Amino acid sequence: MAKIATIGCGFISQSWATVFAQFGYEVSLYDPVPAVDKRD
C-alpha cells in the first residue's frame, strides 16, 4: 500500500490527507510548528 505524507497541517494539507485516507491510503501529517494542534 502507498503511504502519503504532508508537510504542514494547514487546511489544504488536512483536506488532501482526508481524501487520501478515504481511499485507503496510510496518511501521515507533519508540521514544523510544535503548537500546530493548539491553534484556534
C-alpha positions in Angstrom: 0.0 0.0 0.0 1.2 3.5 -0.8 1.9 5.9 2.1 1.1 9.6 1.8 2.8 12.3 3.9 2.0 16.0 4.0 4.4 18.7 5.2 2.4 21.3 7.0 -1.0 20.7 8.7 -3.0 23.7 7.4 -6.4 23.5 5.9 -5.2 22.3 2.4 -2.9 19.6 3.8 -5.7 18.3 6.1 -8.1 18.2 3.2 -5.7 16.2 1.0 -5.0 13.9 3.9 -8.7 13.3 4.4 -9.2 12.5 0.7 -6.3 10.0 0.6 -7.4 8.4 3.8 -10.9 7.9 2.4 -9.4 6.0 -0.5 -7.5 3.6 1.9 -4.0 5.2 1.9 -1.9 5.4 5.1 -1.5 9.1 5.8 0.9 11.0 8.0 0.9 14.7 8.6 3.9 16.7 9.8 4.1 20.3 10.8 7.4 22.0 11.9 5.4 24.3 14.2 5.3 22.5 17.6 1.9 24.0 18.7 0.0 23.5 15.4 -2.6 21.4 17.2 -3.2 24.2 19.7 -4.3 26.8 17.1 -7.8 28.3 17.4 
